[in-house]
Amino acid sequence: MFNLCGGKPNSICAVEEDETIAGLVANDFGIAVVPMMDMLYNLPIRIIPISFPKWERLIYMVTVKGRLVNSDTTKLINFIKGINILN
C-alpha cells in the first residue's frame, strides 16, 4: 500500500495484534495504520480514514479436507458461495 503512495513509513515498532498498537497510540507512542475496529471508538485517539490508495484485503474461508461438517457449517459455506465471496 505504501509503495503506491511513493514511499514507506519509518517503523520503529511492529506487533502481532492491532489492538496492541492502537493502545500504544492511545498512550502517546506515535501513530499507526490499522484496520477499522469498533474498539478504536473507545480510545482517546483521532481516527483518520485513508482514502488513497484504495486497498482491499482478501479474506479466505478454509475447511479441513475430508472432514464431515455439520449442517450449520454447510449452510454457512453455501451462503458465502452464493454471495460470490468464495468460488
C-alpha positions in Angstrom: 0.0 0.0 0.0 2.8 2.4 0.9 4.6 1.7 -2.4 1.6 3.0 -4.3 1.9 6.3 -2.3 5.5 6.7 -3.2 7.3 5.6 0.0 7.4 3.7 3.2 7.0 4.9 6.8 9.9 4.8 9.2 8.6 2.0 11.5 10.0 1.7 15.0 7.6 -1.0 16.3 5.8 -4.0 15.0 3.2 -6.0 16.9 1.1 -9.0 16.1 -2.2 -7.6 17.5 -3.8 -4.5 16.0 -5.4 -3.8 19.4 -1.9 -3.5 21.0 -0.7 -0.9 18.6 -3.9 1.1 18.9 -3.3 1.0 22.7 0.2 2.3 22.2 -1.1 5.2 20.1 -3.7 6.0 22.8 -0.8 6.3 25.2 1.0 8.7 23.0 3.5 6.3 21.5 3.2 7.6 17.9 0.8 6.9 15.1 -0.2 3.7 13.4 -2.1 2.3 10.4 -4.6 -0.3 11.5 -7.8 -1.8 10.1 -11.1 -0.3 11.3 -12.1 -1.9 14.6 -15.0 -0.9 16.8 -12.7 -0.8 19.8 -11.0 2.3 18.3 -14.0 4.3 19.2 -13.4 3.6 22.9 -9.8 5.0 22.9 -8.7 8.6 23.2 -7.4 8.8 19.6 -8.3 10.5 16.4 -9.3 8.2 13.6 -8.2 9.4 10.1 -9.6 7.3 7.2 -7.1 6.6 4.5 -8.7 7.5 1.2 -5.7 6.8 -1.1 -4.8 4.3 -2.3 -7.9 2.2 -2.3 -7.0 -1.0 -0.6 -8.7 -4.4 -0.4 -8.0 -7.2 2.0 -8.5 -10.7 0.9 -10.3 -12.9 3.4 -10.4 -16.7 3.0 -12.6 -19.4 4.4 -10.8 -22.8 4.9 -12.0 -26.2 6.0 -10.3 -29.5 6.6 -10.3 -31.7 3.5 -12.2 -34.9 4.0 -13.7 -33.9 7.3 -17.5 -34.1 7.6 -19.1 -30.8 8.5 -22.4 -30.3 10.4 -25.4 -28.8 8.7 -24.8 -25.3 10.1 -21.3 -25.2 8.6 -22.7 -26.4 5.3 -25.3 -23.7 5.4 -22.6 -21.0 6.0 -20.4 -22.3 3.2 -23.3 -22.4 0.8 -24.4 -18.9 1.9 -20.9 -17.5 1.3 -20.6 -19.2 -2.1 -24.0 -17.7 -3.0 -22.8 -14.2 -2.5 -19.8 -14.7 -4.7 -17.2 -14.2 -2.0 -16.0 -17.7 -2.3 -15.8 -19.5 -5.6 
